[in-house]
């Protein structure tokens, strides 16, 4: 990057930083992020530190008394040769010093306007940081819960900056599953882009009920497989801040898994696992047939559930409703929408980032701008609803009737079902009635009896039991009577 032109307001000077500045800024960074950097892997590995220094461009704000703040920018070439950026670390002596924050963001924006097609910025900071970002052309693009601020989980506003040329090359008419529509509408409106997506209510996820092998692959095997398969539009995109920079590639471990048929690899899926941030990011997916893709996605989610990870994230093409539906069925929630994000020939494609939480939902509830607040309300509501349903999801997944369904698929069933409390002694249904519901005991106890046995209790059903499924399936009259033996909470699933 060209040197940031010196800017002076009163006694404030903005300039491009260097490696010596980074050492001077360590106390400020630690003050803002709450953890000793000297003890981090960055300072223990000289090669890692050198890579970091080479790829980080710092904007430093200072006055005669010393450094007041700074921010870091990573810039790399995108696939079409354009430059893309990440504003990846911001720090300041006084978080309420809006003038210094504004000046630093303006210096960064001047760099983006000359060099970058887009820039991402996960804002953990206070209201002045958000206001400064929005005044410099950043627009809120989503809300990310369970993001890590070094040692603790928090939440962040995801901001997106887009060059006018990227906007001009944006491919229109994404194909979205309905669950992504509200988020896409809000974000596109903030960029003053008309909502032009078609909604695919008929989208089917990739099948995942296959009998396939599972193994971890080395880079050589992955490269050989990728050379053999035909070029196809990407369904999963590689996010800049997660994988592309040399620093990240050295600092984090990339893992690839695959499946074989007749000894030949027929599908691969990749991820990186940031153990410090406790985030797993899916980075690649290729399959020689649809079932390989679906099975690999489901199998990797199961694998990651056993890792030290609080969340899994994946960035998907907004033009591939099938992969969107696949991760929706697996319990991923749309959190960020990115217009004109990735390249396909002369066009730039919209993308959607989806997140699956593996730990309790965390939000720091810090103040946000009105624009960011609208997105937070929308996305946070989806995550909270998901978390409330997790206990029932876990119960249903343990039952034979629901085995093989993903978290998202079960949640869809729950959304169209109801929970009903029956008091002790209350009849749920009578023998001979024609009803089209089946029931799952969430809490309590239900007794089953028939008249031919003198209303003697034939079965005692407790938490996790399913009953009423025969009439649910065939529509015929009930063959028994069900009554609550104690105050009982039941999930009522209607045939329709």
C-alpha positions as CSV (number, residue, x, y, z in Angstrom):
1,X,0.0,0.0,0.0
2,X,1.2,3.5,-0.7
3,X,2.1,5.4,2.4
4,X,-0.9,7.0,4.0
5,X,-0.6,10.7,3.5
6,X,0.1,12.5,6.7
7,X,-3.0,14.1,8.0
8,X,-3.0,16.6,10.9
9,X,-6.0,17.9,12.9
10,X,-4.8,20.1,15.7
11,X,-1.9,18.0,17.0
12,X,-3.2,14.6,15.7
13,X,-1.1,12.9,13.0
14,X,-2.1,9.8,11.0
15,X,0.6,7.8,9.3
16,X,1.4,4.3,8.0
17,X,2.8,2.1,10.7
18,X,5.7,-0.4,10.7
19,X,6.9,-3.3,12.7
20,X,8.4,-1.0,15.4
21,X,5.0,0.6,15.8
22,X,3.5,-2.8,16.4
23,X,5.7,-3.4,19.4
24,X,4.8,0.1,20.7
25,X,1.1,-0.6,20.3
26,X,1.1,-3.9,22.2
27,X,0.0,-2.3,25.5
28,X,-2.9,-0.6,23.7
29,X,-3.9,-3.8,21.9
30,X,-3.9,-5.7,25.2
31,X,-5.9,-3.0,26.8
32,X,-8.6,-3.3,24.1
33,X,-8.6,-7.0,23.7
34,X,-8.0,-8.1,27.3
35,X,-5.3,-10.7,26.8
36,X,-1.5,-10.8,26.8
37,X,-0.2,-10.8,23.3
38,X,3.3,-11.7,24.4
39,X,2.0,-15.1,25.5
40,X,0.2,-15.7,22.2
41,X,1.5,-18.0,19.4
42,X,2.4,-14.9,17.3
43,X,5.2,-13.9,19.6
44,X,6.5,-17.5,20.2
45,X,7.1,-18.2,16.5
46,X,9.5,-15.8,14.7
47,X,8.4,-17.0,11.2
48,X,4.7,-16.5,12.2
49,X,5.5,-13.0,13.5
50,X,7.4,-12.1,10.3
51,X,4.5,-13.2,8.2
52,X,2.1,-11.1,10.3
53,X,4.4,-8.1,10.0
54,X,4.7,-8.4,6.2
55,X,0.9,-8.7,5.6
56,X,-0.5,-6.2,8.1
57,X,-0.7,-2.5,7.1
58,X,-1.2,-0.4,10.1
59,X,-2.7,3.1,10.3
60,X,-1.3,4.8,13.4
61,X,-2.8,7.9,15.1
62,X,-0.5,9.8,17.4
63,X,0.2,13.2,18.9
64,X,3.4,14.5,20.6
65,X,2.5,12.6,23.7
66,X,2.5,9.2,22.0
67,X,0.3,6.7,20.0
68,X,-3.4,7.2,20.6
69,X,-4.7,4.4,18.5
70,X,-4.4,2.4,15.3
71,X,-6.0,-0.2,13.0
72,X,-4.7,-3.0,10.8
73,X,-5.6,-3.9,7.3
74,X,-4.9,-7.1,5.4
75,X,-4.9,-6.8,1.6
76,X,-4.7,-9.7,-0.8
77,X,-5.5,-10.3,-4.5
78,X,-8.9,-11.7,-5.2
79,X,-9.3,-14.5,-7.8
80,X,-9.9,-12.0,-10.6
81,X,-6.8,-9.9,-9.7
82,X,-8.6,-7.2,-7.9
83,X,-7.6,-6.4,-4.3
84,X,-9.8,-7.2,-1.3
85,X,-9.2,-6.2,2.3
86,X,-10.0,-7.0,5.9
87,X,-10.0,-4.3,8.6
88,X,-9.0,-6.9,11.2
89,X,-7.8,-5.1,14.4
90,X,-8.7,-1.8,15.9
91,X,-7.4,-0.3,19.1
92,X,-7.5,3.0,20.9
93,X,-6.4,4.6,24.1
94,X,-9.8,6.1,24.8
95,X,-12.8,4.3,23.2
96,X,-14.9,7.4,23.5
97,X,-12.5,9.6,21.4
98,X,-14.7,9.8,18.4
99,X,-12.5,12.3,16.6
100,X,-9.5,9.9,16.6
101,X,-11.7,7.0,15.5
102,X,-13.2,9.0,12.7
103,X,-9.8,10.1,11.4
104,X,-8.4,6.6,11.4
105,X,-11.4,5.2,9.6
106,X,-11.3,8.0,7.0
107,X,-7.6,7.1,6.4
108,X,-8.5,3.5,5.9
109,X,-11.4,4.3,3.6
110,X,-9.1,6.4,1.4
111,X,-7.0,3.2,0.9
112,X,-10.0,1.1,0.1
113,X,-11.3,3.6,-2.5
114,X,-8.0,3.4,-4.4
115,X,-7.2,-0.3,-4.1
116,X,-10.0,-2.6,-2.8
117,X,-13.1,-4.0,-4.4
118,X,-14.5,-4.8,-1.0
119,X,-13.5,-4.8,2.6
120,X,-14.9,-6.7,5.6
121,X,-14.9,-5.4,9.2
122,X,-16.2,-7.2,12.3
123,X,-16.9,-4.4,14.7
124,X,-16.5,-5.4,18.4
125,X,-16.2,-1.8,19.4
126,X,-18.3,0.9,20.8
127,X,-20.8,3.1,19.1
128,X,-18.2,5.6,17.8
129,X,-16.5,2.8,15.8
130,X,-19.8,1.9,14.2
131,X,-20.7,5.5,13.4
132,X,-17.3,6.1,11.9
133,X,-17.5,3.0,9.8
134,X,-20.9,3.9,8.5
135,X,-19.8,7.5,7.7
136,X,-17.0,6.0,5.6
137,X,-19.2,3.9,3.4
138,X,-19.3,0.7,5.4
139,X,-22.8,-0.8,5.7
140,X,-24.0,-3.3,8.3
141,X,-24.2,-6.7,6.6
142,X,-25.0,-9.0,9.5
143,X,-24.7,-9.9,13.1
144,X,-22.4,-12.6,14.5
145,X,-23.0,-14.1,17.9
146,X,-20.4,-16.3,19.7
147,X,-17.6,-14.5,17.9
148,X,-14.4,-14.5,20.0
149,X,-12.6,-11.4,21.3
150,X,-9.4,-13.4,22.0
151,X,-10.4,-15.1,25.3
152,X,-14.2,-14.6,25.6
153,X,-17.2,-15.0,23.5
154,X,-19.1,-11.9,22.4
155,X,-20.9,-10.6,19.3
156,X,-20.0,-8.4,16.5
157,X,-21.6,-6.2,13.8
158,X,-20.4,-7.5,10.4
159,X,-19.7,-4.5,8.1
160,X,-19.1,-4.6,4.3
161,X,-17.6,-1.9,2.1
162,X,-18.1,-2.2,-1.7
163,X,-16.3,-0.4,-4.5
164,X,-18.6,1.2,-7.1
165,X,-17.1,-1.0,-9.8
166,X,-17.9,-4.1,-7.8
167,X,-21.5,-2.9,-7.6
168,X,-21.5,-2.4,-11.3
169,X,-20.3,-5.9,-12.0
170,X,-22.8,-7.5,-9.5
171,X,-24.7,-10.4,-11.1
172,X,-28.4,-9.8,-10.5
173,X,-31.2,-12.2,-9.4
174,X,-29.7,-14.4,-6.7
175,X,-31.7,-17.6,-5.8
176,X,-32.4,-17.8,-2.1
177,X,-34.3,-20.1,0.2
178,X,-37.0,-18.2,2.0
179,X,-35.2,-18.1,5.3
180,X,-32.5,-15.9,3.9
181,X,-34.9,-13.3,2.4
182,X,-35.4,-11.0,5.4
183,X,-31.7,-10.6,5.9
184,X,-31.0,-10.1,2.2
185,X,-33.7,-7.4,2.0
186,X,-32.3,-5.4,4.8
187,X,-28.7,-5.5,3.6
188,X,-29.5,-4.8,0.0
189,X,-31.6,-1.9,1.0
190,X,-28.7,-0.5,3.0
191,X,-26.6,-0.5,-0.1
192,X,-29.5,1.0,-2.1
193,X,-29.7,-2.2,-4.3
194,X,-33.3,-3.2,-5.2
195,X,-34.2,-6.7,-3.9
196,X,-34.0,-8.8,-7.0
197,X,-33.7,-12.3,-5.6
198,X,-36.1,-15.1,-6.6
199,X,-37.2,-17.3,-3.7
200,X,-36.8,-21.1,-4.0
201,X,-39.4,-22.7,-1.8
202,X,-38.9,-25.8,-3.8
203,X,-35.2,-26.1,-3.0
204,X,-34.1,-29.6,-2.0
205,X,-31.0,-30.2,0.1
206,X,-28.3,-32.6,-1.1
207,X,-29.1,-36.1,0.1
208,X,-27.0,-37.3,3.0
209,X,-28.3,-40.8,3.7
210,X,-25.5,-42.7,2.0
211,X,-23.1,-45.5,3.0
212,X,-19.8,-43.9,2.4
213,X,-16.3,-44.0,3.9
214,X,-14.7,-41.2,5.8
215,X,-11.0,-40.3,6.0
216,X,-8.7,-37.4,6.5
217,X,-6.8,-36.5,3.3
218,X,-3.4,-35.0,2.7
219,X,-2.9,-32.0,0.5
220,X,-1.4,-34.1,-2.4
221,X,-4.5,-36.3,-2.6
222,X,-6.8,-33.2,-2.5
223,X,-4.8,-31.5,-5.3
224,X,-4.9,-34.6,-7.5
225,X,-8.7,-34.9,-7.1
226,X,-9.3,-31.3,-7.8
227,X,-7.2,-31.6,-11.0
228,X,-9.5,-34.3,-12.3
229,X,-12.9,-32.8,-11.7
230,X,-14.5,-30.4,-14.2
231,X,-14.7,-26.7,-13.3
232,X,-18.0,-26.0,-11.6
233,X,-19.4,-22.8,-10.0
234,X,-18.3,-22.6,-6.4
235,X,-21.0,-23.2,-3.8
236,X,-18.8,-22.5,-0.7
237,X,-16.6,-19.4,-0.8
238,X,-13.3,-18.9,1.1
239,X,-13.6,-15.9,3.4
240,X,-10.5,-13.6,3.4
241,X,-10.2,-13.4,7.1
242,X,-10.6,-17.1,7.6
243,X,-8.2,-18.7,5.1
244,X,-6.5,-16.7,2.4
245,X,-3.8,-14.6,3.9
246,X,-0.3,-16.2,4.3
247,X,-0.4,-15.4,8.0
248,X,-3.7,-17.2,8.5
249,X,-2.5,-20.2,6.4
250,X,0.5,-20.5,8.7
251,X,-1.2,-19.8,11.9
252,X,-4.2,-22.2,11.5
253,X,-4.5,-25.8,10.6
254,X,-6.3,-26.6,7.4
255,X,-7.9,-30.1,7.3
256,X,-9.5,-31.9,4.4
257,X,-11.7,-35.0,4.6
258,X,-13.0,-37.2,1.8
259,X,-14.9,-40.2,0.7
260,X,-14.0,-42.9,-1.8
261,X,-15.9,-45.3,-4.0
262,X,-14.1,-48.3,-5.5
263,X,-10.9,-46.8,-4.1
264,X,-11.2,-43.5,-5.9
265,X,-11.9,-40.2,-4.1
266,X,-15.4,-39.0,-5.1
267,X,-15.8,-36.0,-2.8
268,X,-13.8,-33.7,-0.5
269,X,-14.7,-31.2,2.2
270,X,-12.3,-28.7,3.8
271,X,-12.2,-26.7,7.0
272,X,-9.9,-24.8,9.2
273,X,-10.1,-24.8,13.0
274,X,-9.0,-21.7,14.8
275,X,-8.4,-23.2,18.2
276,X,-7.8,-19.8,19.8
277,X,-11.0,-18.3,18.5
278,X,-12.8,-21.7,18.8
279,X,-14.4,-21.3,15.4
280,X,-14.5,-23.9,12.6
281,X,-14.9,-22.6,9.1
282,X,-15.9,-24.8,6.1
283,X,-13.8,-23.8,3.1
284,X,-14.2,-26.3,0.3
285,X,-16.8,-28.8,-1.0
286,X,-16.6,-30.9,-4.1
287,X,-18.5,-34.1,-4.9
288,X,-18.7,-36.3,-7.9
289,X,-22.4,-36.9,-7.2
290,X,-25.0,-35.1,-5.0
291,X,-25.1,-37.7,-2.2
292,X,-21.4,-37.3,-1.7
293,X,-21.8,-33.6,-1.0
294,X,-24.7,-34.0,1.4
295,X,-23.1,-36.8,3.3
296,X,-19.7,-35.0,3.6
297,X,-21.5,-31.9,5.0
298,X,-23.4,-33.9,7.6
299,X,-20.4,-36.0,8.5
300,X,-18.1,-33.0,9.0
301,X,-20.6,-31.3,11.3
302,X,-20.7,-34.4,13.4
303,X,-16.9,-34.4,13.5
304,X,-16.6,-30.8,14.5
305,X,-19.1,-31.3,17.3
306,X,-16.4,-33.2,19.1
307,X,-13.8,-30.4,18.7
308,X,-13.3,-27.4,21.1
309,X,-15.5,-25.1,19.0
310,X,-18.3,-22.8,19.9
311,X,-19.5,-22.2,16.4
312,X,-19.2,-23.4,12.8
313,X,-19.4,-21.0,9.9
314,X,-19.7,-21.3,6.2
315,X,-20.0,-18.7,3.4
316,X,-22.3,-19.9,0.5
317,X,-23.2,-18.7,-2.9
318,X,-26.5,-16.8,-3.1
319,X,-27.0,-18.4,-6.4
320,X,-27.1,-22.0,-5.2
321,X,-30.3,-22.6,-3.3
322,X,-29.5,-26.3,-2.9
323,X,-26.4,-25.8,-0.8
324,X,-28.3,-23.1,1.2
325,X,-31.0,-25.6,1.9
326,X,-28.5,-28.3,2.9
327,X,-27.0,-26.1,5.6
328,X,-30.4,-24.8,6.7
329,X,-31.4,-28.5,7.3
330,X,-28.2,-28.9,9.3
331,X,-29.2,-26.1,11.7
332,X,-27.2,-23.2,10.3
333,X,-28.7,-19.7,10.6
334,X,-28.1,-16.9,8.0
335,X,-26.1,-14.2,9.8
336,X,-24.4,-12.1,7.1
337,X,-25.3,-11.1,3.5
338,X,-22.5,-9.9,1.3
339,X,-23.4,-8.2,-2.1
340,X,-20.9,-8.5,-5.0
341,X,-18.6,-10.7,-2.8
342,X,-17.0,-13.3,-5.0
343,X,-16.1,-13.6,-8.7
344,X,-17.6,-15.7,-11.5
345,X,-16.1,-14.6,-14.9
346,X,-17.0,-10.9,-15.3
347,X,-19.6,-11.0,-12.6
348,X,-19.4,-10.6,-8.8
349,X,-21.7,-12.9,-6.9
350,X,-23.7,-12.2,-3.7
351,X,-22.8,-14.5,-0.8
352,X,-24.5,-15.4,2.5
353,X,-22.6,-16.4,5.7
354,X,-24.4,-19.0,7.8
355,X,-23.5,-20.0,11.4
356,X,-24.3,-23.0,13.6
357,X,-23.8,-22.5,17.3
358,X,-22.3,-25.3,19.4
359,X,-22.2,-23.4,22.6
360,X,-24.8,-21.3,24.5
361,X,-25.7,-18.1,22.6
362,X,-23.7,-15.1,23.8
363,X,-24.3,-11.4,23.1
364,X,-22.6,-8.5,24.9
365,X,-25.6,-6.2,24.2
366,X,-23.4,-3.1,23.6
367,X,-25.1,-0.1,22.0
368,X,-25.4,-0.2,18.2
369,X,-26.5,2.3,15.5
370,X,-30.1,2.1,14.2
371,X,-28.9,0.4,11.0
372,X,-26.9,-2.2,12.9
373,X,-29.7,-2.5,15.4
374,X,-32.2,-3.6,12.7
375,X,-29.9,-6.4,11.7
376,X,-29.1,-7.5,15.2
377,X,-32.8,-7.8,16.1
378,X,-33.5,-9.9,13.0
379,X,-30.5,-12.2,13.3
380,X,-30.4,-12.5,17.1
381,X,-34.1,-13.5,17.2
382,X,-33.4,-16.4,14.9
383,X,-30.5,-17.6,17.0
384,X,-32.4,-17.3,20.3
385,X,-35.4,-19.2,18.8
386,X,-33.0,-21.9,17.6
387,X,-31.4,-22.1,21.1
388,X,-34.8,-22.4,22.8
389,X,-35.6,-25.4,20.5
390,X,-32.3,-27.2,21.0
391,X,-33.4,-29.2,24.1
392,X,-36.4,-30.6,22.1
393,X,-34.2,-31.1,19.1
394,X,-31.8,-33.3,21.1
395,X,-34.7,-35.3,22.5
396,X,-36.2,-35.9,19.1
397,X,-32.9,-36.8,17.5
398,X,-32.5,-39.6,20.0
399,X,-35.8,-41.1,18.9
400,X,-35.9,-43.7,16.2
401,X,-38.6,-41.9,14.2
402,X,-36.4,-38.8,13.8
403,X,-33.0,-40.4,13.3
404,X,-31.1,-39.2,10.3
405,X,-32.7,-35.7,10.3
406,X,-30.6,-32.6,10.8
407,X,-31.1,-30.0,13.5
408,X,-32.6,-27.6,10.9
409,X,-35.0,-30.2,9.6
410,X,-36.3,-31.0,13.1
411,X,-36.6,-27.3,13.9
412,X,-38.8,-27.0,10.8
413,X,-41.0,-29.7,12.3
414,X,-41.1,-27.9,15.6
415,X,-42.0,-24.6,13.9
416,X,-45.1,-26.2,12.5
417,X,-45.9,-28.0,15.7
418,X,-47.2,-26.9,19.1
419,X,-46.4,-27.6,22.7
420,X,-49.4,-28.3,25.0
421,X,-49.6,-28.8,28.8
422,X,-52.0,-31.5,30.0
423,X,-53.0,-31.5,33.7
424,X,-52.9,-34.7,35.7
425,X,-56.0,-36.9,34.8
426,X,-56.8,-34.9,31.6
427,X,-57.6,-37.0,28.5
428,X,-55.4,-36.4,25.5
429,X,-57.6,-38.5,23.1
430,X,-60.3,-41.2,23.4
431,X,-60.4,-44.6,21.8
432,X,-62.4,-44.4,18.6
433,X,-61.8,-40.7,17.9
434,X,-60.4,-39.7,14.5
435,X,-57.5,-37.4,14.9
436,X,-54.4,-36.6,12.8
437,X,-51.9,-35.7,15.5
438,X,-49.1,-37.6,17.1
439,X,-47.4,-36.7,20.3
440,X,-44.0,-36.7,22.0
441,X,-43.7,-36.6,25.8
442,X,-41.3,-33.7,26.6
443,X,-42.0,-33.8,30.3
444,X,-44.3,-35.9,32.5
445,X,-46.1,-39.2,32.1
446,X,-48.9,-40.5,29.9
447,X,-50.9,-43.7,30.4
448,X,-52.4,-45.8,27.5
449,X,-55.5,-47.9,28.1
450,X,-58.2,-49.7,26.0
451,X,-61.8,-50.5,26.8
452,X,-61.4,-54.2,26.0
453,X,-59.0,-54.5,28.9
454,X,-61.4,-52.8,31.3
455,X,-59.5,-49.5,31.0
456,X,-56.5,-51.1,32.6
457,X,-53.3,-49.2,32.0
458,X,-51.3,-51.1,29.3
459,X,-48.4,-48.7,28.9
460,X,-46.8,-45.9,30.8
461,X,-45.0,-43.4,28.6
462,X,-42.4,-41.0,29.9
463,X,-40.0,-38.3,28.5
464,X,-39.0,-39.2,24.9
465,X,-41.9,-41.5,24.2
466,X,-43.9,-41.1,21.0
467,X,-47.6,-42.1,20.8
468,X,-50.5,-41.7,18.5
469,X,-48.4,-42.3,15.4
470,X,-50.7,-45.0,13.9
471,X,-53.7,-42.7,13.5
472,X,-51.3,-39.9,12.4
473,X,-50.0,-42.1,9.6
474,X,-53.1,-43.9,8.4
475,X,-55.9,-41.5,9.4
476,X,-57.9,-44.3,11.1
477,X,-59.7,-44.0,14.5
478,X,-57.7,-44.2,17.7
479,X,-57.3,-47.8,19.0
480,X,-56.6,-46.7,22.6
481,X,-57.2,-43.9,25.1
482,X,-54.3,-41.6,26.3
483,X,-54.4,-39.6,29.5
484,X,-51.9,-37.6,31.5
485,X,-50.9,-39.4,34.7
486,X,-49.1,-36.3,35.9
487,X,-48.8,-32.7,34.7
488,X,-47.3,-33.3,31.2
489,X,-45.9,-31.2,28.4
490,X,-46.4,-32.7,25.0
491,X,-45.2,-31.8,21.6
492,X,-48.2,-32.0,19.2
493,X,-47.2,-32.8,15.6
494,X,-50.1,-32.4,13.1
495,X,-50.3,-34.5,10.0
496,X,-50.6,-31.4,7.7
